[in-house]
Structure formats: C-alpha cells, structure tokens
Amino acid sequence: MDKACPVVLRNRENQLEILAFRHPLAGTQLVKGTIEPGEASFAASQRELFEEAGITLKAKDQLLKWQRRPDEPIWDIWVMEPGDHLPDCWDHYCEDDGGRLFHYFWHPLSLSTDSEWHPVFVDALTAIRETIVNTQHWRVK
C-alpha cells in the first residue's frame, strides 16, 4: 500500500528545517504512514501528522511522488502548512504499535544525516532536499 509523508518545514535564522523524530526502536525518521483504502493522500498526510506528532496542519502542495525501489511502496510527499509556531522540540505518545513515545525536533535541511537515521528516511530526505533546492517556489516564508 502506498504511503503518505507530511513534510513540515520552518525557517529559523535563514535556515530551512524539516520536522523529524526519534523512534525509540527504529531510529530517526520523518512522519509517514499508510494511505487507507479510499483515502486521499493529502488527507492521509494530515491524519498521520496528527496521529504520530499530535499536531494539526493542512496539506498545502504535493512535493513529489517517491519510490525508493521498484518493489517498494510509492510515497506521496506533501508540504504542510509552515511549522514556525511549533516548539523547538517535544515528545508525543503515539498509540500505534502498542504505544511509543516519539521525540520531535527540527533537522536543518542543509545538514547531513547521522548514523541514527533509519536508511529509508536518509534516502527520502535526500529526495526531499533535492526537490526543494531545485524548485524555488518551495521556499517557506
């Protein structure tokens, strides 16, 4: 099944940052989840962001469709409303998978990932970064 990936961006001191979180068992990730049957991908992005991060933001524009490998799900990656009003970090208890506490933070898009990042999200972040850099109208104001 295809995936929805809501991307929340903010500008801090002229640096574009993306919302990420630390999963207690699976490393650093971006919010992502399965698009339910009959659900629009933008709606799935909004739902996943609420379920996994506890925040409500509207999907603004589809950034890209991305597939890591031909045998893997397609990700619909959506840019959400800017997250400038959100705190620098917070914890959110997610009910999925028996319940997990996720630690949210802002990762500067200009910085490389470290060994804590889950490999699939390293690849997804690379695709997101390249799309944002190559598409001037994706600047967050």
Contacts in CASP RR format, 6 or more apart in sequence:
PFRMAT RR
TARGET T0000
AUTHOR 0000-0000-0000
METHOD contacts of the structure
MODEL  1
MDKACPVVLRNRENQLEILAFRHPLAGTQLVKGTIEPGEASFAASQRELF
EEAGITLKAKDQLLKWQRRPDEPIWDIWVMEPGDHLPDCWDHYCEDDGGR
LFHYFWHPLSLSTDSEWHPVFVDALTAIRETIVNTQHWRVK
1 34 0 8 1.000
1 35 0 8 1.000
1 73 0 8 1.000
2 34 0 8 1.000
2 35 0 8 1.000
2 41 0 8 1.000
2 73 0 8 1.000
2 74 0 8 1.000
2 75 0 8 1.000
2 76 0 8 1.000
3 32 0 8 1.000
3 33 0 8 1.000
3 34 0 8 1.000
3 35 0 8 1.000
3 73 0 8 1.000
3 74 0 8 1.000
3 75 0 8 1.000
3 76 0 8 1.000
4 32 0 8 1.000
4 33 0 8 1.000
4 34 0 8 1.000
4 35 0 8 1.000
4 41 0 8 1.000
4 42 0 8 1.000
4 44 0 8 1.000
4 45 0 8 1.000
4 47 0 8 1.000
4 48 0 8 1.000
4 75 0 8 1.000
4 76 0 8 1.000
4 78 0 8 1.000
5 30 0 8 1.000
5 31 0 8 1.000
5 32 0 8 1.000
5 33 0 8 1.000
5 45 0 8 1.000
5 48 0 8 1.000
5 66 0 8 1.000
5 75 0 8 1.000
5 76 0 8 1.000
5 77 0 8 1.000
5 78 0 8 1.000
5 124 0 8 1.000
6 31 0 8 1.000
6 45 0 8 1.000
6 46 0 8 1.000
6 48 0 8 1.000
6 49 0 8 1.000
6 57 0 8 1.000
6 59 0 8 1.000
6 78 0 8 1.000
6 80 0 8 1.000
7 18 0 8 1.000
7 19 0 8 1.000
7 30 0 8 1.000
7 63 0 8 1.000
7 77 0 8 1.000
7 78 0 8 1.000
7 79 0 8 1.000
7 80 0 8 1.000
7 128 0 8 1.000
8 18 0 8 1.000
8 19 0 8 1.000
8 31 0 8 1.000
8 49 0 8 1.000
8 55 0 8 1.000
8 57 0 8 1.000
8 80 0 8 1.000
8 81 0 8 1.000
8 82 0 8 1.000
8 83 0 8 1.000
8 86 0 8 1.000
9 16 0 8 1.000
9 17 0 8 1.000
9 18 0 8 1.000
9 19 0 8 1.000
9 79 0 8 1.000
9 80 0 8 1.000
9 82 0 8 1.000
9 83 0 8 1.000
9 109 0 8 1.000
9 132 0 8 1.000
9 140 0 8 1.000
10 16 0 8 1.000
10 17 0 8 1.000
10 19 0 8 1.000
10 82 0 8 1.000
10 83 0 8 1.000
10 84 0 8 1.000
10 86 0 8 1.000
10 106 0 8 1.000
10 140 0 8 1.000
11 17 0 8 1.000
11 82 0 8 1.000
11 84 0 8 1.000
11 140 0 8 1.000
11 141 0 8 1.000
12 106 0 8 1.000
15 108 0 8 1.000
15 109 0 8 1.000
15 110 0 8 1.000
16 108 0 8 1.000
16 109 0 8 1.000
16 110 0 8 1.000
16 132 0 8 1.000
16 139 0 8 1.000
16 140 0 8 1.000
17 106 0 8 1.000
17 107 0 8 1.000
17 108 0 8 1.000
17 109 0 8 1.000
18 30 0 8 1.000
18 106 0 8 1.000
18 107 0 8 1.000
18 109 0 8 1.000
18 125 0 8 1.000
18 128 0 8 1.000
19 30 0 8 1.000
19 31 0 8 1.000
19 53 0 8 1.000
19 83 0 8 1.000
19 86 0 8 1.000
19 104 0 8 1.000
19 105 0 8 1.000
19 106 0 8 1.000
19 107 0 8 1.000
20 28 0 8 1.000
20 29 0 8 1.000
20 30 0 8 1.000
20 104 0 8 1.000
20 105 0 8 1.000
20 106 0 8 1.000
20 107 0 8 1.000
20 121 0 8 1.000
21 28 0 8 1.000
21 29 0 8 1.000
21 30 0 8 1.000
21 31 0 8 1.000
21 52 0 8 1.000
21 53 0 8 1.000
21 92 0 8 1.000
21 102 0 8 1.000
21 103 0 8 1.000
21 104 0 8 1.000
21 105 0 8 1.000
22 28 0 8 1.000
22 29 0 8 1.000
22 102 0 8 1.000
22 103 0 8 1.000
22 105 0 8 1.000
22 116 0 8 1.000
23 29 0 8 1.000
23 100 0 8 1.000
23 102 0 8 1.000
23 118 0 8 1.000
24 100 0 8 1.000
24 101 0 8 1.000
24 102 0 8 1.000
25 100 0 8 1.000
26 118 0 8 1.000
27 116 0 8 1.000
27 117 0 8 1.000
27 118 0 8 1.000
28 107 0 8 1.000
28 113 0 8 1.000
28 114 0 8 1.000
28 116 0 8 1.000
28 117 0 8 1.000
28 118 0 8 1.000
28 121 0 8 1.000
29 117 0 8 1.000
29 118 0 8 1.000
29 121 0 8 1.000
30 121 0 8 1.000
30 124 0 8 1.000
30 125 0 8 1.000
31 48 0 8 1.000
31 49 0 8 1.000
31 52 0 8 1.000
31 53 0 8 1.000
32 48 0 8 1.000
32 75 0 8 1.000
32 121 0 8 1.000
32 124 0 8 1.000
33 44 0 8 1.000
33 48 0 8 1.000
33 52 0 8 1.000
34 44 0 8 1.000
35 41 0 8 1.000
35 44 0 8 1.000
35 76 0 8 1.000
36 44 0 8 1.000
39 47 0 8 1.000
41 62 0 8 1.000
41 76 0 8 1.000
41 78 0 8 1.000
42 59 0 8 1.000
42 62 0 8 1.000
42 76 0 8 1.000
42 78 0 8 1.000
43 59 0 8 1.000
44 76 0 8 1.000
45 59 0 8 1.000
45 76 0 8 1.000
45 78 0 8 1.000
45 80 0 8 1.000
46 56 0 8 1.000
46 57 0 8 1.000
46 58 0 8 1.000
46 59 0 8 1.000
46 80 0 8 1.000
49 55 0 8 1.000
49 56 0 8 1.000
49 57 0 8 1.000
49 80 0 8 1.000
50 56 0 8 1.000
51 94 0 8 1.000
51 95 0 8 1.000
51 96 0 8 1.000
52 92 0 8 1.000
52 94 0 8 1.000
52 96 0 8 1.000
52 102 0 8 1.000
53 92 0 8 1.000
53 102 0 8 1.000
53 104 0 8 1.000
54 92 0 8 1.000
55 86 0 8 1.000
57 80 0 8 1.000
57 81 0 8 1.000
57 83 0 8 1.000
58 80 0 8 1.000
58 81 0 8 1.000
59 78 0 8 1.000
59 79 0 8 1.000
59 80 0 8 1.000
60 78 0 8 1.000
60 79 0 8 1.000
60 80 0 8 1.000
60 81 0 8 1.000
61 78 0 8 1.000
61 79 0 8 1.000
61 138 0 8 1.000
62 76 0 8 1.000
62 77 0 8 1.000
62 78 0 8 1.000
62 79 0 8 1.000
63 77 0 8 1.000
63 78 0 8 1.000
63 79 0 8 1.000
63 128 0 8 1.000
63 131 0 8 1.000
63 132 0 8 1.000
63 138 0 8 1.000
64 77 0 8 1.000
64 127 0 8 1.000
64 128 0 8 1.000
64 131 0 8 1.000
65 74 0 8 1.000
65 75 0 8 1.000
65 76 0 8 1.000
65 77 0 8 1.000
66 74 0 8 1.000
66 75 0 8 1.000
66 77 0 8 1.000
66 124 0 8 1.000
66 127 0 8 1.000
67 73 0 8 1.000
67 74 0 8 1.000
67 75 0 8 1.000
68 120 0 8 1.000
68 123 0 8 1.000
68 124 0 8 1.000
75 124 0 8 1.000
77 124 0 8 1.000
77 127 0 8 1.000
77 128 0 8 1.000
79 138 0 8 1.000
82 140 0 8 1.000
82 141 0 8 1.000
84 140 0 8 1.000
88 105 0 8 1.000
88 106 0 8 1.000
89 103 0 8 1.000
89 104 0 8 1.000
89 105 0 8 1.000
89 106 0 8 1.000
90 103 0 8 1.000
90 104 0 8 1.000
91 101 0 8 1.000
91 102 0 8 1.000
91 103 0 8 1.000
91 104 0 8 1.000
92 101 0 8 1.000
92 102 0 8 1.000
92 104 0 8 1.000
93 99 0 8 1.000
93 100 0 8 1.000
93 101 0 8 1.000
93 102 0 8 1.000
94 100 0 8 1.000
94 101 0 8 1.000
94 102 0 8 1.000
107 113 0 8 1.000
107 125 0 8 1.000
109 128 0 8 1.000
109 129 0 8 1.000
109 132 0 8 1.000
113 121 0 8 1.000
113 122 0 8 1.000
113 125 0 8 1.000
117 125 0 8 1.000
131 138 0 8 1.000
132 138 0 8 1.000
END
